[in-house]
Structure formats: C-alpha cells, structure tokens
Amino acid sequence: MTGPLEGVTVADFSELLPGPFMTGAMAEMGARVIKIERPGGDGMRRSSPGGFEIVNRGKSSVMLDLKNVADRERAIKIVRDADVMVEGFRPGVMARLGLGYEAMRELNPGLVYISLSGYGQTGPMVAAPGHDLNYLAQAGVTSLCGRPDGPPEHTFGLPVADLGGGLYGLASVTAALLHRMHTGVGQYIDLSITDCLAHWVNPRRGVYNVQGVDDVAGQRQIALVRPAYGVFACQDGDISVAALEDHFWAALCRAVDLGEFATPSYASLSARRGAAERINSAIAQAVAGLTRDEAMAVMARHDVPASPVLSVAEATTSAHFVARNLIVETACGPAVPFPVRLNGMRHEMPPAAELNSLGETI
C-alpha cells in the first residue's frame, strides 16, 4: 500500500518554517522530498534544531551553492525531474539565479512551482522583509488580539501565519497536481502568507460588514467578548468553557450556580451578549473554589462544552492523544505526525537527513 503522494518528487528550496512545514506534510503523505540547502544549511538547523528536525523528517538533503555554476546545474537537474518545486526566497531571487518559473517551465512543462513569501510577488510590499508577526499585523489579525479593553497585542503562542501559509501551500499544490493530472500542464503558484491570513479574517469581516461595525474597538468587542466563552481559573489550574448556544447555556446553568443569569431573561444568546462580561465574571466565581478535575467533572456531567487548559506536556500524555495514537517518537522526543490519516501513510517517519556537502542527495 502506498501513500497518496507516492511517486511525487518535490524539489524543496525553502528554509525556516512555512515551506518546510508544507513539504514535511508532503513527505508524510509519501512524496519524495529533496531538500536543497545553501552552504552551511537551513538556518533553522542552528537556530532551532528541534523545530528543524520536526518539519524536515523523511526528506533527503543536498547542499548546493546556487551561485556556483556546477552546483546550479545540479539543482536544475533535480528540478527537471521533479513534479513540484518549492521556494521561499524574496521575490526575484530565484529568477536572478536562473531558477525562476519561466526558465524551469521550459525544461519541465508539467512542473508545479510555488513561491511562498510574506507579501506575494506583486504589490507595494513585494520587497519588504517580514516575519510571522508582521504578516498577522498587515492582514488585520493583530488588531483583534489582546485583552478586550487593552491595546492590540501579539498573543499567539504559535507561529500561526507561517503554519497557515504552509497549509495553504499544501492545499494549493495538491490541487495543482490534480489539475495537471487532467490537463498535463503545470502552473505557477504565488502564495502570499499575508493574503492567506486575510482569507482567515473573512468570517469576522462578514459579521462586521453586515452589522456596520468599522471601528476597531467595536470589532474587538465582537471578537473577544462572548458570554460563557473563555478561560476560567480553578484552584489548581484553568478550564475553558464554550457554552454559546442556548441549549449549552441551559446545561451550564444546571451545572453551576449563575444566580440571576439562570433566569429566562437570559435564555437567548442575543440577551446574553449585552451582559457578557458580567456573565463571565459569574462563571469565574462559580468555578474558582473547585479543582480543575472537579470543575471538569461537573461540566461533563451536564454536557457542557469544556476542556482543561493543558500544558504541551500534559496534552502529549493526555487520554485523548493516547486513544487517538497521536504521538510518535522522533529524534527530538515525542511529536504529532500529520493528524489526518490517509490510506498508505506511515505513522512513523525517518529523521531529518544530515546535511550532505558532496552535491549528492542522501
């Protein structure tokens, strides 16, 4: 049994996180991924060895100096035989090196070529440097983050822009491969991480458009203040509660004492919205005297959407992860492979390849 991308060869020139996260998933799906690294290797090998290991498992690696004629020819040969080429340099860099899309298409008309960048290959920010935080801010996401009554903050504990961009890349490339299967023709994909984030904002944007909310304070109120929806402190930890729908709200009222809010006056979500902060304060008071396990037991007994706030280590060993067989051991400890199991996918992946300076893939 083979993986869904068995037989697909990927020439991966990308570094750091967005591209390697994407091609790492492709490797887990059975693709052959050849990672082409600059002299000294992907900077993530040094800045974040554990992160590098996680996203580059199952790939082969070759070190090539693309400014060197002989090495560039080796790179071109790899691309000539590839189905997909991935690069994440600033716009124009690969073309100047003779590895741009037009040149590669001449050699390989069926090539799916994707360029991942912060702001895309066109527009006023085409040459601007950036990182995860910058893309979130540019797309409007950061304006909605932080405390409801405070200034915008960067509050994510994950590089969501880079990871999201990588997943959009995965979806786009697999769609392009499907299109090629029908037409025999490859294509060029210009992926802007900022544009991907802007797409994520659409569910909020739709609400703001319909309600005519165009001030940031009002938008933050809608995004961040919801009744019976938040994290609440217990004696020895925290739980999350998300009892938005009316039937879940009724269940929450049966689970804990919410005083005046358990009356018919607050039975509808529209009525609760105006009292969101007071309702959340009442929930906080109701669970403050309980341990986390006690609070979770009460919520579970009454079918309230709730979960404990687990640390990364706690989540790794949680009953859910164990039951789902979600964790594999890697060279840098336990990790989660691509979480959607498709026919033929291996649950375990070999480690990331050592950097090879001989101009040969290993």
N, C-alpha and C positions, 0 to 999 in steps of 0.2 A: 504494500500500500504506500502510495506516495503522497506528499503534501500538495496543497492546492497550487503552489507556485513552483513545484518541481519542474526543472527544465528551463526556468527563467534565470538568466545571468544578469547581475547588476554590477556595473562599474561605479563604485561609490567614491567620489572625490570629496565628500563632505566631512566636516570636522565638528567638534564640540557636541551639541545635543540635537537640534531639530532633524538634520539629515540622518545621522547615525541612529537615532531613535526609530525613525521610519524604516531604514534598511535593516535594522535589527529585527523588527517585526517581520520583514520580508524573509529574512534568513530563517526565522522560526517557522514560517509557512513553507519552507522547502527551497527557497531560491538560493542560488549560489551567489554570494556577495563577495566581490573582490574590493577590498578597501585600499585605495591608493593614497599613501601618506607622504607628506613633504619630508625632506631630510630632518631628522630629529623626531618625526612622528606627530600625530594629532596632539595638540597642546593639552588635551584632556588627559592624556596618559600621565602627565606630570601634575597638573592642577587638581585632578580628581580621579585618582587611579580606580577607586571603587566604582564611580559612575561610568568611567570608560569601560571597565570590564562588563558591567551590566548591559550596556547598549551595544556592545560590539561582539558579544558572544556568537560563535558559529560562523564568523567571517574569516576569510583569508586576508592576508595583508602583504603589501609590497611598498617599499619606499622608493619613490621616484622624484627627481628634481625636474619639474616641468619646464624649467628654463634651460635645461640641458637637452641638446638635440637628440641624443641617443635615448635618453630616458623619456622624452616626449614621444618618440616613435613607439616605445614600448607601451606607453599609455594609450596611444591611438590604436594600436593593435588590440588592446583589451577592449576598447570601445567598439571597434569594428565587429567584434564577435559577441557583443552584449545586446541584451534586449532593452535594458534600462540604463541610463546614465544619470547620476545624481551629483549636483554640485551646489555649494552654499557660499561661494565667494561673493565679494561685492560685484554688482553688475559691471560687465565689460571685461573682467579679469580673464575669464576662460577664452573669450574671443581673442584677446591680445596674445594669449599663449598658443593660439592655433587650435583650440579645443572647443570653440563655440558651436552652437547648434547647427548653423548653416554648413560649416565645414564637416561636422560629424554626420549630418544627414546625407551629404554627398557620398560618403563612404558606406553608410548604413541607413537606407531609406526607412526601414522599419523601426528605427530607434525611438524609444520614448525617453525624452530628455527633459529633466526637471531641474529648474533653478529655484532654490529656496533662499529667500532674502527677507530682510526686515520690512522693506517698503516696496518691493517689486522692481521690475526692470524699467519702469517708466514713471513719470511724475516728478514733482519738485523735490522729493526727498530721496531720489534714486541713489545719490552718492553719500547719503548721511550714514554715519555709523550708528549702531544701536544694539541694545540687549533686551531681554525679556521685559524688564520694567518699562523701557521706552515704548515698546510696541503696545503694551497694555494702556499706557497713558495716551498715546496717539489715537487709539481706537475708541476711547471714551470709557474704557472699563474702570480705570483708576478713579475717575470722578465719582463712581458709585461705591467705592470701597472705604472701609474705616468705620468709625462709630457714627451713629445716625446724627448726633449733634456736634460732630467734630469735623475737621478738615479731611480732604481725601488722603488716604494712606495706602501704602503698598502692604497689604496684609496677607498675601498668599504665601503659604509655606512650600509651594511647589512652583517650578518654572512653567506655569500653565501656558504661556504664549509659545514657548519653544515646543512643548509637548503637543499642544493643539495643532501647531503648524506641521509637526511631523505626522500627525494622524490625518490631516487634510492631504498631505503629500501621499500618504499610503492610499487613501481613497481615490485620489486623482490618478495615480499611476496605475492602480489596478483597473480603473475604468478605461484608461487609455489603452491598456493591454487588451481588454475586452473589445474595444473599438478596433484595434489593429487585427484582432482575430477575424473580424467581419470584413475589413477593408484592405488589410495587408499594408497599411500605411501607419507610420509612427507619427508623433507630434511633439511639439514643444510646450511645456507647462511652466508658466511664470507664476510662482507661488509667493505671495506676499503674506508674511505672518500677521502683519497688521490688518490686512484685508480679512484674513480668517477670523480674527478676533471681532472685527466689525460685524461679521456674519453671526457670531455668537450673541452679539448685543441685540439682534433683531427681536427676540421675544420681549425684551424690555422696551425697545424702540416702538414696537406696535402699541403697547399699553400707553406710552407717553403720547404718541400721535393721536390716538383715539380720545384720550382724556384731555388733550391740550396742555399737558404739563411740560413746559420748556425751561423751567428754572432748575438749576442743579439741586437746590435744597429740596424741592418737591420731588424730584426724581429719586434722590437718595432716600427720602421718607418711604416711597413706594417700594424701593428695592430692599431696604434694610429693616423696616419696622413692620412686622406682621404679627398678629395676635396668635399666641400659643405656638410660636415658631421660633426656636432659638436654643441656646445652650444655657443650662441651669446648674448651679453649684449644689452638690450634696456634701455630706460631712467629709467624705474621703475621695472625692472626685467629681466628675461632671457627667450629666446626661444631656442628650439632645432630644427635643420634643418637637414634633411637626404635626399638630392637630388642627390643620387648616379647615378641612371640610366639616360641614355641620355634624355629620354622624360621628366623626372622630372627636369633635369638640364635646359632643354629648358624652362620649366614652371617657374623656378626660375629666369632665365634671363628676362622673361617678367614681373615678379613680382617686381624686384628691379633693380637698375642700377648697373651693374657689369663692366661697361667700356669695356676695351679691351677683357675681358674674355667672353663677349657675342657674340663674332665673331665665324665664322665657324671653326677657328683654334682649338677651344676648345670644339667642338661639341661631341667628343668621350671621354669616360672615360679614355682610355689609354693616350690621350693627356693631360687630366686634372691632372692625377696623378703626373706628374712631376712639376706641378705648385700648388700643393695642399695648401701649406702654404700661398702663395700669394692670391689664390682664397678665402681662408677662411678669410684672412685679409680684402679683398674687401667686403665680406658679412658682416663682423663685422662693417665696416664703413657704409654700406648701411642701417643697422637697428639701429645703435647707436642713431640716432635722433628721433626714433619712440618710443611710449609707447609699452608695451608688447601687449596690446589689438590691437593697430594699426598694429603692425607687423603681428600678427596672422590673422587679417582680410585680409591683403594683401596676405599672403600665402594661406589662404583658398580660396580667390577669384580666384587664379591661379592654384589651385590644387597641391600645393607644400607640400610634407610630412613635417609637422612641428607640434610642440606642445609646449605649455608653460611649463616652468620648475616650477612645483608646489611644494609647501611645503607639508608635510604629511597632515597637517590640511586642506590645500586648496584642495588636492586630495580627501580627505574624503568627502568634501561637493560639489565636482565638479558635473557638469551636467551629465557627463558620469557615475559616480558612482551612482548618483540618478536614472538615467534612467535604469541602469542595476540592480537596487535594490540590490546593492552590500554590503551595510553596515548593520550590526546588532548591537544592543546594548548589551553589556556584563557587567559583574560586574566591569570591569575596563574601561568602556567607549566604544565608537564605534570601531568596528573591522570588518574585512572581513572574512567570513566563507570560507570553501573550494570553490574555484571560479568556478569549473565545476559542473554544476547541473546534477545529475543523478536521475533517477526515484526513488522516495521514500525517498530521502534525505530531512531532515528537514532543514529549513532555520535558525532556532534558536536552540541553544544548551544550556542545563543547565550549571550552573557554575561548576568550578573545585570542587571536593569533599574536605571537610575538612579532615585533617589528623586524622585517627582513630587509637588509641593506644590499642584497645581491641582485635586485632587479627581477626576482622571481617570486611568484606567489607561493605562499606556504599555508 
